[in-house]
Amino acid sequence: MTIDRAGFPFIGVALIPAAVCLAAGLPLVALPLSGLGVAIALFFRDPERVPPQMPEAVVSPADGRVLYAGPADRPLAPPGDWLQISIFLSPLDVHVNRVPIAGQVTRVEHVPGTFLPAFRDGAALNERTEIWLDHAGQTIVFRQIVGALARRVVCRVAAGTTVQTGQRFGIMKFGSRMDLFMPTTATLVVSKGNRVRGGETVVAHLGAPPVTDGI
């Protein structure tokens, strides 16, 4: 298991008191203090994941617990009709985020907002990064949403990037939320309360893309 590079500054700062005590000849004090650095390292852990080999399967973009799965709330969702899955990440969950399905990133937008606890309904309006993805003509949108503790998200993809299912694309720091929006032709296979693993748990299957006249 590796550690995401976003965690290195936090781990370093956490280990300073232990290092000072060790240099002062106080190893018994340094030992428990070093536990904070270990705890932060575990928060930024980045385990390997094996995505399912199913082209139309949508995998969870984050570890955590499903808060909602169903028709999207129009005022809080992107314009149009969508199915929505919302996932809450506790501080104990893996916070590295993964692409839900292969395609091309068409838009990445940072949206200022509030800092409500991520498990509340109103948290959909918190500060967030919104990623739009085209998969074979179908649009999928996913949002990294900050919480009361998680005041920063890291997104490492840009518009024009081609991505694969389960690929790492960013991280959210210290408890947060992920919202996933899919076409209404998709079939959801998770429900409220389910535990999911980013990059591995199938949360939906995409249906056929809409038919156009080709005019």
C-alpha positions in Angstrom: 0.0 0.0 0.0 1.3 3.5 -0.9 0.6 6.9 0.6 -0.9 9.7 -1.6 1.6 12.5 -2.0 -1.0 15.1 -0.7 -0.5 13.6 2.7 3.3 14.1 3.0 3.2 17.7 4.4 0.6 16.6 7.0 2.5 13.6 8.1 5.7 15.6 8.3 4.2 18.3 10.5 2.6 15.6 12.7 5.9 13.9 13.3 7.7 17.1 14.4 6.8 16.9 18.1 7.9 13.2 18.2 11.2 14.1 16.6 11.8 17.0 19.1 11.2 14.6 22.0 13.4 12.0 20.6 16.2 14.5 20.1 15.7 15.6 23.7 16.2 12.1 24.9 12.6 11.4 25.7 11.8 8.3 23.6 8.9 7.2 25.9 7.2 10.5 25.1 8.2 10.4 21.4 6.6 7.0 20.9 2.9 8.0 21.5 3.4 11.3 19.7 4.5 9.4 16.6 1.1 7.7 16.6 -0.5 10.9 15.2 1.8 10.7 12.2 0.9 7.1 11.7 -2.8 7.9 11.9 -2.5 10.6 9.3 -0.5 8.3 7.0 -3.4 5.8 7.3 -5.8 8.5 6.3 -3.9 9.2 3.1 -3.4 5.5 2.3 -3.8 4.6 -1.4 -4.5 0.8 -1.8 -4.6 -0.9 -5.2 -8.0 -1.6 -6.6 -9.0 -3.9 -9.5 -11.9 -2.5 -11.5 -14.5 -4.9 -13.0 -14.0 -5.8 -16.7 -17.5 -4.7 -17.8 -17.6 -1.8 -20.3 -21.0 -0.3 -19.2 -20.4 -0.8 -15.4 -20.2 2.4 -13.4 -17.9 1.9 -10.3 -18.0 3.9 -7.1 -15.7 7.0 -7.3 -15.1 6.8 -3.6 -15.0 4.6 -0.6 -17.8 5.1 2.0 -21.5 4.7 2.7 -24.3 5.5 0.2 -26.4 8.4 1.5 -28.8 8.4 -1.4 -29.5 6.5 -4.6 -32.4 7.5 -6.9 -33.7 10.4 -9.1 -31.6 13.5 -8.7 -32.9 16.6 -6.8 -33.3 19.1 -9.7 -32.3 22.2 -7.8 -29.1 20.6 -6.5 -28.2 18.5 -9.6 -26.7 19.7 -12.9 -29.4 21.0 -15.4 -31.6 18.2 -16.8 -32.8 14.8 -15.6 -30.4 12.5 -13.8 -30.0 9.5 -11.5 -27.9 10.3 -8.4 -25.8 8.4 -6.0 -24.3 10.3 -3.0 -21.5 8.8 -0.9 -20.3 9.9 2.5 -16.7 9.4 3.4 -15.8 9.3 7.1 -12.3 10.1 8.3 -11.7 6.3 8.5 -12.4 5.7 4.8 -9.9 5.7 2.0 -10.1 9.2 0.5 -8.3 8.7 -2.9 -11.0 9.2 -5.6 -11.3 7.1 -8.8 -12.9 7.6 -12.2 -16.4 5.9 -12.3 -16.2 4.9 -16.0 -13.8 5.2 -19.0 -14.2 8.2 -21.2 -13.0 11.7 -21.9 -13.2 14.6 -19.4 -15.0 17.4 -21.0 -15.2 19.9 -18.2 -13.6 20.5 -14.7 -15.1 23.3 -12.7 -14.4 24.5 -9.1 -17.6 25.9 -7.5 -17.4 28.0 -4.3 -19.9 27.1 -1.6 -20.7 26.4 2.1 -19.0 24.0 4.5 -21.9 22.1 6.0 -21.3 18.6 7.4 -21.0 16.3 4.3 -23.8 13.9 5.5 -26.5 16.6 5.4 -28.7 17.1 2.4 -27.7 20.7 2.0 -24.0 19.7 1.7 -24.7 19.3 -2.1 -24.2 23.1 -2.2 -20.8 23.0 -0.4 -17.6 24.0 -2.1 -16.9 21.4 -4.7 -15.0 20.4 -7.8 -17.3 19.1 -10.6 -16.0 16.8 -13.3 -18.0 16.1 -16.5 -17.2 13.0 -18.5 -18.3 11.7 -21.9 -18.6 7.9 -22.2 -19.6 6.8 -25.7 -22.0 9.8 -26.1 -23.4 9.6 -22.5 -22.6 12.2 -19.9 -21.6 11.3 -16.4 -21.0 14.0 -13.8 -19.2 13.5 -10.4 -18.5 16.0 -7.7 -15.8 16.1 -5.0 -17.6 17.9 -2.2 -15.9 19.3 0.9 -17.4 18.9 4.4 -17.1 20.7 7.8 -13.6 19.1 8.3 -12.6 18.5 4.7 -11.9 22.1 3.4 -10.0 21.1 0.3 -10.2 18.7 -2.5 -7.5 17.8 -5.0 -8.4 17.1 -8.6 -5.7 15.8 -11.0 -7.6 15.6 -14.3 -8.3 18.4 -16.8 -10.7 18.9 -19.7 -9.5 16.8 -22.7 -8.0 14.0 -20.5 -8.9 10.4 -21.5 -9.4 8.3 -18.4 -10.0 4.7 -17.6 -12.5 3.0 -15.2 -11.0 3.0 -11.7 -8.2 5.4 -12.5 -7.1 7.6 -9.6 -8.0 11.3 -10.3 -7.8 13.0 -6.9 -8.3 13.0 -3.2 -10.5 14.6 -0.6 -9.1 15.6 2.8 -10.5 14.7 6.2 -14.1 13.5 5.7 -16.2 14.5 2.7 -18.8 13.5 0.1 -19.0 12.4 -3.5 -22.1 12.9 -5.7 -22.4 11.0 -8.9 -24.9 11.8 -11.7 -25.8 9.5 -14.5 -28.4 9.4 -17.4 -31.9 8.2 -16.4 -31.4 5.2 -18.7 -28.9 3.8 -16.2 -29.8 1.1 -13.8 -28.7 1.6 -10.1 -27.5 -1.5 -8.3 -26.8 0.1 -4.8 -29.2 1.6 -2.3 -29.0 3.8 0.8 -26.8 2.4 3.6 -24.6 0.2 1.3 -20.9 0.3 1.8 -18.9 0.9 -1.4 -15.2 0.7 -2.4 -13.8 3.2 -4.9 -12.8 1.7 -8.2 -14.3 -1.7 -7.4 -17.9 -1.7 -6.3 -20.3 -1.5 -9.3 -23.0 1.1 -8.4 -24.8 1.2 -11.8 -25.0 0.0 -15.3 -25.4 2.4 -18.2 -28.3 1.8 -20.6 -28.2 2.4 -24.3 -27.3 6.0 -25.4 -30.2 8.1 -26.7 -31.0 7.6 -30.4 -30.6 10.6 -32.6 -31.9 11.3 -36.1 -28.4 12.0 -37.5 -29.7 15.1 -39.2 
